[in-house]
Structures are given as structure tokens and as C-alpha cells.
Amino acid sequence: MAIVETRYEHIVLDEGGMPQIAGTTMKVVELVTAQQAYGWSPEELAFQFPHLTLGQVHSALAYYWDHQEELDREIARGLALADDLQRRGPVAPIVARLGTRRTG
């Protein structure tokens, strides 16, 4: 796997050019998505992802803010793909049963 160092101490680019946290398999967009979904502070992110140091978290967030437009497009693309897969996939049996349950 070819890894390219960046000017961000804890951030590398994978073979596809996607920024990830050095020494892990976690992508910057995964950390940012968690922060956006839950409103977590950098300290809380480090607590929730104990394999990351606070320095790694801050570096990932700095990278995001410096590349926000590009990474927001990647996040939107991933969410659209997930929505499409969910829409086209089979309905889970429990969801089907709940959908036919009558109230009252």
C-alpha cells in the first residue's frame, strides 16, 4: 500500500488519495461524520475512539477544516450511496412485520 505523507503530522493519504489517520485504518471523513452526527468535542472523540490520541483527532479535524469542501463532497457521496443501497436492498423481515402491524 502506497502512503503519502501530508503536512499534517497524523494524516496520510491512502492509494486512492483519501486522507486517513496515520497508523490506523480510520478515514478523516469517518471521524468527522461521527463528530457531526453526535456533536462530540475533540476530547469526546478521543474518548469514543480510544485507539486515537487527542493529537490525532485534532490533526484530523484541522485537515477537515482546511479541505472542507472536498471532504463534504465525499461525505455526501457516501451518504447518497448508503441511501441508494438501502432503497434497493431487501426489506429486513422485522421491518416488514412492523410495517404491517395495525394500531388501535
N, C-alpha and C positions, 0 to 999 in steps of 0.2 A: 504494500500500500504506500503510495507516494503521499507524503505530508509536506505541506508548505508552511513554514513559519510566518507569522504575521508580526506587526509591531506591537501587538497585544501579547503580553507575556504568557498568558494562559490559553491563548486561542490559536488553533491551527486550521488550515483548510484541508479537507479531505480530497480525494482524487477528483470528485465532481465539483470542487470549489466551494463546498458547503462548510461554513465555519462550525467547528466543534471545540469542546473544551479539551485541552491537551491532557493526555493520559487517561481519557475516558472515551466512551462511545456516545456521550451526550452532545447533541447539537445545540447551538446557541438558541435556535428557534424553539426547541423543546423547553428550555429554561424560561424563555420569555413568555411562551404560551402559558406556562404554569403561573408565572407572576401576574399576567393579565387576567387569567381565569379566577384566581383566588385573592389577588391584591396583596400578595406577600411582599414584605420588605426583603432586602438582601440578606439580612440576618435570618429571617424565617426560611428563605430559600435554602440557605446553608444548613439549617436545622432539618428541613424536609428532605434534603438530598445530602445525607451525611458523608457521602463519598466525595463531595465537593468542599473545597476550602472557601472561606469568605473572599479571599483574593481571586479565586477562580470565578466566583459569582459576580464580583464587581467587574472583572475584566470582560466577562460575557455581556453584562449589561452595558458597559462602555462601548463594546463592539456593536451591540444592537443600536444604541443611540447614534453612533457615527455612520451606520448603514441602515437606518430605519426604513427608508422607502423600499429598498431592495428586499430586506428581510420580511417586511409586512406583506409584500407581494408573495413571497414564498409561504408565509403562514396562510394567507388567503387561498393560495393554490392547494395546499394540503387540506384545508378545511373543505374546500369545494370537492376535492377527490373523495374525502371521507363521506360527505353528504351523498355523492353520486353512488358510491359503493353501497351505502346503507339503503338508498332508494331502490337500487337494482337487485339487492340481495334478498334472500328468502326471509319471510317474517318468522321470527322465533315463535315456537309453539306457545309459550307463555303469553307473548304479546297478542297472538291471535285469540287465545282464550279470553284475555282481558278485554279485547276489543269487542267480543260478542256478548259479554256479560251485561245483563239488563239491570237497571237500577229501579228502585221504588217498589 
